[in-house]
Amino acid sequence: MMEAVLEGIYLNIPRTDLKFFKELAGKMGWITETKDGYLKKYIASRPKHVPLSDEEIMSEVAAVRYRK
């Protein structure tokens, strides 16, 4: 049995056609996700407590930005 290789794409679809497209995608076994949903899922997956102080973060930013 071959595994499917997924390719992510971004489509601009008129809102009037969105319901139809989601139904079609569901019948085809495709995964649909809005840009907002994708962003919310990414933000939710990020660590909540980073063990760095504000000063350490700013020091890192300055080191990268200004090569100090």
C-alpha positions in Angstrom: 0.0 0.0 0.0 1.4 3.4 -1.0 1.3 6.3 1.4 0.0 9.6 -0.1 2.4 12.5 -0.1 0.5 15.7 0.8 1.1 19.0 -0.8 -0.1 22.2 0.9 -1.7 24.8 -1.3 -3.5 28.1 -0.7 -6.6 28.9 -2.6 -8.7 32.0 -2.8 -12.3 30.9 -3.1 -15.4 33.1 -3.1 -17.3 32.8 0.1 -20.4 31.7 -1.8 -18.5 28.6 -3.0 -16.9 27.8 0.3 -19.6 25.4 1.5 -19.4 23.5 -1.8 -15.6 23.3 -1.7 -15.6 22.0 1.8 -18.1 19.3 0.9 -16.0 18.3 -2.2 -12.8 18.3 -0.1 -14.5 16.1 2.5 -15.6 13.6 -0.1 -12.1 13.5 -1.6 -10.5 13.0 1.8 -8.7 16.3 1.7 -8.0 18.4 4.7 -9.3 22.0 4.6 -8.1 24.7 7.0 -8.5 28.5 6.9 -5.5 30.8 7.3 -6.8 32.0 10.7 -7.4 28.4 11.9 -3.9 27.4 10.8 -2.4 30.4 12.6 -4.4 29.7 15.8 -3.2 26.1 15.8 0.4 27.2 15.4 0.1 29.8 18.3 -1.5 27.2 20.5 1.4 24.8 19.9 4.1 27.3 21.0 5.5 27.0 24.5 3.7 29.1 27.1 6.6 29.6 29.6 9.9 30.4 28.0 12.7 30.3 30.6 14.2 33.6 29.5 13.9 37.0 31.1 13.0 40.1 29.0 16.6 41.3 29.3 18.0 38.0 27.9 15.5 38.1 25.0 16.5 41.7 24.2 20.2 40.8 24.4 19.6 38.0 21.9 17.7 40.3 19.6 20.4 42.9 19.7 23.1 40.3 19.1 21.4 39.1 16.0 20.2 42.5 14.7 23.3 44.5 15.4 25.9 41.6 15.5 27.0 42.5 19.0 
